[in-house]
Amino acid sequence: MQLYDLDNNENFTNANLDIESVLVHGQRFNAKPLISIIIPTFNRLELLKRAIDSALDQVNFNDYQVIVGDNSGVFEYETEVEKMIKCYNDPKLLYYKHKENLGAFGNWNRLILLAQGTYILMLHDDDYLDLGFLKKAYKRLNGDKLVSYRLRVVDEREGDKKQNQGFIKRIVKGFFELFKPFRKKITVVNSLLKMQTSNLSTFYKRDKLIELGGYNPNHKLNADNMMILRYVNSVGGTLYKKQFYNYCLLENDTLVVAGQFPQAEFIRRTALIEQISKDAKDKEKLLLRAKLVYDLALEYTIKNYSIDDILKDSKHRNIKHYKLKLACERLRGRVKPIIDL
């Protein structure tokens, strides 16, 4: 069986069931809520509070719960995160601590099982929601189909150029946003042609996620993207252009991921193209797009992270990613990055 197989429904939600998740704060709902906002976390205090506040303070909508899954595995003493969460007196909030660290995707899958809602929305512990998100979104939830919204990228790094982009540039960007379609159908093909649908800001039917087996940790950097494709391949979905989810870029955030992403994404795309392409013309078009995405991802990585930071500690990196180093060196020498994977 191929690693990137759209029809592989191996069950990962039931992995590590011998590791207990303890409900430390809050009570399970007696009635099933419409939505469960799940927040996986690991050693993030201040940012986690912002995420929780944005989830609990949703306006004019109450049919939901907020579930935090703590991967710290610390039970010997009361952590700062635990102290902070115990200060909340909102019945919508539940806080679980896992007896052992389940890993990132293990935490995601465990929260799917713990959620009681019909639909699931994931919120990263360093991001936050607009306060009117659920009020605007819940009316569009219908059946098993995926419902997704575009992300709003919030760059919180010091001295970032994007924070200082010119007024005219922002106006022009906003003008062109007016002409984007209000919504569009999500398919596997258009997801490979354009990389717009995110695992975040997306509502999944909980039972369907479990049926599909949850997030596959073997997909590593691409586990969230593969879940979107497998879900859409099964039941379809819709992407709306509105932005209610704030995806935050932080200082030195995801540096290793940024360095590994271009090649990992290229490998995933080409593997999927081999599966879905029905004729040579479609295949050629998709492969060209995959190469373009690689170049764009590489250029974005180099633009937003210093080359020295990307390449530091390279001896500890997986040897498979040495080509990023070569590409960075090419760019240093004013040579356009090329695809030679």
ABEGO torsion letter per residue (X at the ends): XBABBAABABBAAABGAABBBBBABEBBBABBBABBBBBBBBGBAAAAAAAAAAAAABBGBABBBBBBBBAAGBAABBBAAAAAAAABABAABBBBBBABBAEAAAAAAAAAAABABABBBBBBAABBBBAAAAAAAAAABBEABBBBBBBBBBBABBGBAAAABBAAAAAAAAAAAAABBABBBBBAAAAAABBABBABGBBBBAAAAAAAGEBBAAAEAAAAAAAAAAAAAAAEBBBBABBABBBBBBBGBGAAAAAAAAAAAAAAAAAAAAAABABAAAAAAAAAAAAAAAAAAAAAAAAABBAAAAABGAAABBAAAAAAAAAAAAAAAGBBBBBAX
